Amino acid sequence: MLFSFYNHVEKIYGLFSSLTEVQIDQFKQWYQGNNDLEKICANDPSIQVVRYSDIAIHHKDIAEQLAVFFKGLYSQSLLDLAVLRAKIGDIHDHYQSFAAVNKAGKCPFCGIGDIKGGNHSKREAYDHYLPKALYPFNSINFHNLAPACHECNSTYKLSKDPIQSGALRRKAFNPFASVDHVIQLQITLQHANIDALEPADIIIQFGPDTLEEELETWKDLYGIEERYKAKVCAENDGKYWLTQVLDEWKEEGLSPTEFMRTLARQAKKKPYAECNFLKEPFLKACHRIGVF
């Protein structure tokens, strides 16, 4: 691995030796841009972001060599090297730090998938937010690496590009933003027959409007709308939530209003417990359409 590492560096150095000063400066700007995740996600026009395919237009050999090198950097044998750990940190320590702060036990990308925490001997896989197959220079930047549940990482997002849709750039949520965004959900049902409820019968509105572009990106990357609709249609999720109102609470003499008041308080305190952030708007929709 060490020989391979130095061999790749030597090859890249050789290819760069024929570049002009202006061309080298361009690569510096691309390197800096691809590692500024905060500005990338905000679609800040002051930075330049580059893909391997962009580099290959004028520097095919360099693009190919950079791809081999940077994709290969994210390997356990290399990440375990003491000299590299001293520079960028240890990925296992990084995950434990993440788990110590994010105690909800839920995936930070979807809010519904379980993720492993401090009481597990294993950890979740890290997602390259900007896919390492598409973007050079940031494959071991921890601001581009975020733990995600299996469904988000390996079923839905895969190598989707969060900052580009087709030929168009787009805004995306920054996984390591210092300020939390409160996402608003409103659900509308097309009919009151919950036993026959299907995803096509459900309308979910996401807010606030000030985050419309980021929300659309998020929904696209992780199949959010599909997964939320499937959840509220499921026997042991949405339909059971309704059972709690109709059976467990109503039979004990508590009114739907009292139930919803309690749920609102619980959702505010613990939005991810029992999917309260989704449970509350779903049951509100049931109430509005006359299910209870």
C-alpha positions in Angstrom: 0.0 0.0 0.0 2.8 2.5 0.9 4.6 1.7 -2.4 1.3 2.1 -4.3 0.6 5.4 -2.5 4.0 6.9 -3.3 3.9 5.5 -6.9 0.6 7.3 -7.5 1.9 10.5 -6.0 5.0 10.3 -8.2 2.8 9.7 -11.3 0.6 12.7 -10.5 3.7 14.9 -9.9 5.1 13.9 -13.3 1.8 14.8 -15.0 1.6 18.1 -13.2 5.2 19.0 -14.1 4.1 19.8 -17.7 1.4 22.2 -16.7 1.7 25.9 -16.8 1.5 28.1 -13.7 -2.0 29.2 -14.7 -3.2 25.6 -15.1 -1.7 24.6 -11.7 -3.4 27.6 -10.1 -6.7 26.3 -11.6 -6.2 22.9 -10.0 -5.5 24.6 -6.6 -8.8 26.5 -6.9 -10.6 23.2 -7.7 -9.0 21.5 -4.7 -10.0 24.3 -2.4 -13.5 24.4 -3.9 -14.2 20.7 -3.7 -13.3 20.7 0.0 -15.5 23.7 1.0 -18.6 21.7 1.7 -20.4 24.6 3.3 -20.2 26.8 0.2 -20.7 23.9 -2.1 -24.0 23.0 -0.5 -25.1 26.7 -0.6 -24.3 26.8 -4.3 -22.0 29.7 -3.6 -20.8 31.1 -7.0 -17.5 32.3 -5.5 -16.1 28.8 -5.5 -15.2 26.4 -8.3 -16.3 22.8 -8.1 -15.0 20.2 -10.4 -15.7 16.6 -11.4 -13.3 14.1 -12.9 -15.3 14.4 -16.1 -14.6 18.2 -16.2 -10.9 17.7 -15.7 -10.8 15.0 -18.4 -11.9 17.5 -21.1 -8.5 19.0 -21.2 -6.4 16.7 -19.0 -7.5 13.1 -19.6 -4.4 11.5 -18.2 -4.5 13.6 -15.0 -8.2 12.9 -14.5 -7.6 9.2 -14.7 -4.6 9.2 -12.4 -6.4 11.5 -9.8 -9.3 9.1 -9.9 -7.2 6.1 -9.1 -5.4 7.9 -6.3 -8.3 9.6 -4.5 -10.7 6.7 -4.8 -8.0 4.5 -3.4 -7.4 6.8 -0.4 -10.6 5.7 1.2 -9.4 2.2 2.2 -9.2 0.7 5.7 -5.5 -0.3 5.3 -4.6 3.3 4.4 -6.9 5.0 7.0 -5.3 2.8 9.7 -1.8 4.2 9.0 -0.6 6.1 12.1 0.8 9.0 10.0 -2.6 9.5 8.3 -4.6 9.2 11.5 -2.4 11.8 13.0 -3.3 14.2 10.2 -7.0 13.6 9.6 -8.1 11.6 12.7 -9.4 8.1 13.2 -12.6 7.1 11.5 -13.7 5.0 14.5 -13.1 7.8 16.9 -15.0 10.1 14.5 -18.0 7.8 14.6 -18.0 7.5 18.4 -17.9 11.3 18.6 -20.8 11.4 16.2 -22.8 8.9 18.3 -22.0 10.7 21.5 -23.6 13.9 20.1 -26.4 12.4 18.0 -28.1 10.3 20.7 -31.4 9.9 18.9 -30.3 6.6 17.4 -31.9 7.6 14.1 -30.4 8.3 10.7 -29.7 12.1 10.4 -30.7 12.0 6.7 -34.2 10.3 6.9 -35.1 10.4 10.6 -36.8 7.0 10.4 -33.9 4.5 10.0 -32.1 3.1 13.1 -28.3 3.6 13.3 -25.8 2.1 15.6 -24.5 4.1 18.5 -22.1 3.9 21.5 -23.5 0.6 22.7 -22.7 -1.2 19.5 -19.4 -2.8 18.6 -20.1 -2.1 14.9 -20.8 1.2 13.1 -22.8 2.4 10.1 -21.1 2.9 6.8 -20.0 6.4 5.9 -21.6 8.1 2.9 -19.5 10.2 0.6 -21.9 13.1 0.4 -20.2 14.3 -2.8 -19.7 10.9 -4.4 -16.0 9.8 -4.6 -16.7 8.3 -8.0 -17.5 11.8 -9.3 -15.5 14.3 -7.4 -11.7 14.4 -6.7 -9.8 15.8 -3.7 -12.3 15.1 -0.9 -12.6 11.4 -0.5 -11.1 11.5 3.1 -12.5 14.9 4.1 -14.6 14.2 7.2 -16.9 17.1 6.2 -17.7 15.0 3.1 -18.2 11.8 5.1 -21.4 11.2 7.1 -22.8 8.1 8.8 -26.1 7.1 7.3 -28.5 4.2 7.6 -28.4 1.4 5.1 -31.5 2.5 3.4 -30.3 6.0 2.8 -26.8 5.1 1.9 -27.0 1.8 -0.1 -30.6 1.7 -1.3 -31.6 5.2 -2.2 -28.7 7.7 -2.5 -26.0 5.4 -3.9 -23.9 7.7 -6.1 -26.5 10.4 -6.7 -25.0 13.9 -6.9 -26.4 16.2 -4.2 -25.3 19.4 -5.9 -26.1 18.8 -9.5 -29.2 17.6 -11.3 -28.5 17.0 -14.9 -26.6 20.0 -16.1 -27.9 22.3 -13.4 -26.3 23.1 -10.0 -28.6 22.9 -7.0 -28.6 23.7 -3.3 -28.4 20.9 -0.8 -28.5 20.6 3.0 -25.0 20.6 4.6 -24.8 17.5 6.8 -22.4 19.3 9.2 -24.2 22.6 9.3 -23.9 24.3 12.7 -27.5 25.4 12.6 -30.4 22.9 12.6 -33.2 23.3 10.1 -36.7 22.6 11.3 -38.5 20.8 8.5 -42.3 21.2 8.4 -44.6 18.4 7.3 -48.2 18.6 6.5 -50.1 15.6 5.3 -53.4 15.4 3.4 -55.4 12.2 2.8 -57.7 11.8 -0.2 -60.1 9.6 1.7 -60.9 8.3 5.2 -60.7 4.5 4.5 -57.4 3.9 6.2 -57.5 0.1 5.6 -57.4 0.8 1.9 -54.9 3.7 2.2 -52.1 3.6 -0.5 -49.2 6.0 -1.2 -51.2 7.6 -4.1 -53.9 8.7 -1.6 -51.4 10.8 0.4 -50.1 14.3 -0.2 -47.1 15.5 1.8 -46.2 19.1 1.8 -42.7 20.0 3.0 -41.6 23.4 4.4 -40.5 26.0 5.0 -40.7 27.6 1.5 -37.3 29.3 2.2 -35.7 25.9 2.0 -37.6 24.7 -1.1 -34.5 23.9 -3.2 -32.7 22.1 -0.4 -35.9 20.1 0.4 -36.3 19.0 -3.2 -32.7 17.9 -3.3 -33.1 16.0 0.0 -36.3 14.2 -1.2 -34.6 13.3 -4.5 -31.4 11.9 -2.9 -33.1 9.7 -0.2 -36.5 8.9 -1.6 -38.0 10.7 1.3 -41.5 11.1 0.0 -41.8 7.5 -1.1 -40.5 6.2 2.2 -42.6 8.5 4.4 -45.8 7.5 2.5 -44.9 3.8 2.8 -44.4 4.3 6.5 -47.8 5.8 7.2 -49.4 3.0 5.1 -47.7 0.3 7.0 -49.6 -2.0 9.4 -47.1 -1.5 12.3 -46.6 2.2 11.7 -49.3 4.5 10.4 -52.2 2.1 10.9 -51.0 1.2 14.4 -50.7 4.9 15.2 -54.4 5.2 14.4 -55.1 2.1 16.5 -53.6 3.9 19.5 -56.2 6.7 19.1 -59.2 4.4 18.4 -58.4 1.6 20.8 -55.8 2.3 23.4 -56.8 5.8 24.2 -60.5 6.1 23.2 -61.5 3.0 25.2 -59.9 4.5 28.3 -62.2 7.5 28.0 -59.7 9.9 26.6 -60.8 12.2 23.7 -59.0 12.5 20.4 -58.3 16.1 21.4 -56.5 15.0 24.6 -54.6 12.4 22.6 -53.4 14.9 20.0 -52.5 17.4 22.7 -50.3 14.8 24.4 -48.8 13.8 21.0 -48.0 17.4 20.1 -46.1 17.7 23.4 -44.2 14.5 22.8 -43.4 15.4 19.2 -41.9 18.7 20.3 -39.8 17.1 23.0 -38.8 13.9 21.1 -39.6 14.2 17.4 -37.7 11.1 16.4 -39.1 8.8 19.1 -41.7 6.5 17.5 -41.4 8.8 14.4 -43.4 11.5 16.2 -42.4 14.0 13.6 -44.4 11.9 11.0 -46.9 10.4 13.4 -48.3 13.8 14.4 -49.1 15.2 10.9 -50.5 11.9 9.8 -52.9 11.7 12.7 -53.8 15.3 12.2 -54.7 14.4 8.6 -56.8 11.5 9.9 -58.6 13.8 12.3 -59.3 16.5 9.6 -60.9 14.0 7.2 -63.1 12.5 9.9 -61.4 9.2 10.7 -61.7 10.0 14.4 
